[in-house]
Structures are given as structure tokens and as C-alpha cells.
């Protein structure tokens, strides 16, 4: 794939954003390249296009497959693996959000639940600390419950809700 200035700018920026989100720059750049590419690419083609070591590309592709953002496909007459990214941006972003929730938020909620239960029996922990734990737990449970509700909405309904913006607040009162 030829990197036009526009594609290069987008790939580089996605890499920078990825590093700010805790994802390696090369993983994010490879994802951006595959997302933008009209055709599936081989690992060698990715390495050559982005000037990244082939071993780094292999590790990055495995990570992207773990996140379910990239899959392997094949071309008739070619024994190499080709890599294809999800092209629907809604699917990409919800897959990322679901993964982050599962890996980061859910364990935190469980830890806070455990701490809140433990705090009931704990006479050494100050009441203010117990209250802060309970408040964090309540907030995260509300947020995850809201996320689960939003996540289960059909896309057209969610789009309408998003487009309503702050008008929803007026309806709710």
C-alpha cells in the first residue's frame, strides 16, 4: 500500500493517540494502516510500508487479533497470511470500549466490591475511607450499568439519542 501524505498523517496520529491510551505506537499504526487499506495486507507488506521490524509487526498483529480488531484472511494461490481490520468504525470503537471495560473497569468494580465487604468487618479503616470506597463503587456501578444499557441499544436508536445531545436533559427535567 502506498502511503500518501494523508494516509501517513492519519497513521502517525493514530499511533500517537494509541500511545496516549496505553497501546504501543506500532500496534496503533498497524491498526490504522489496516483500517485504511482497501485490501488485506501481509505482515511483510506492513513492515515495509511502515518501516517497522518484521518481528514487531508479528507481535503487534497478535495483539490486534487478541482485541478482535484484526483477522487473518487468505488469497487464492498465495500461501501467506493476509491481515484485515474491521472497517465499520462503530464496531471498531465498541470493540475497543468493550475490551477496555472488561480488562480495566470490571476488575476495578470487583475489587471495590470486595473492599466494601471487607470494610464492613474492618474496624481499623476510618469511616471516611469506607465512605469513599462505597462512593467509588456506586459511581462505577452506575456508569457500567449505563454503559451496558447504551451498548444494547440498536445503532439507529443510539444515533438519535446522540444527536439529541443536551435536549435529552430538557426532557428528563
C-alpha positions, 0 to 999 in steps of 0.5 A: 500500500502506498502511503500518501501524505494523508494516509501517513498523517492519519497513521502517525496520529493514530499511533500517537493517540494509541500511545496516549491510551496505553497501546504501543505506537506500532500496534496503533499504526498497524491498526490504522494502516489496516483500517485504511487499506482497501485490501488485506495486507501481509505482515511483510507488506506492513513492515515495509510500508511502515518501516517497522521490524518484521518481528514487531509487526508479528507481535503487534498483529497478535495483539490486534487479533487478541482485541478482535480488531484484526483477522487473518484472511487468505488469497487464492494461490498465495500461501501467506497470511493476509491481515484485515481490520474491521472497517465499520468504525462503530464496531471498531470503537465498541470493540475497543470500549468493550475490551477496555471495560472488561480488562480495566473497569470490571476488575476495578468494580470487583475489587471495590466490591470486595473492599466494601465487604471487607470494610464492613468487618474492618474496624481499623479503616476510618469511616471516611475511607469506607465512605469513599470506597462505597462512593467509588463503587456506586459511581462505577456501578452506575456508569457500567450499568449505563454503559451496558444499557447504551451498548444494547441499544440498536445503532439507529436508536443510539444515533438519535439519542446522540444527536439529541445531545443536551435536549435529552436533559430538557426532557428528563427535567 
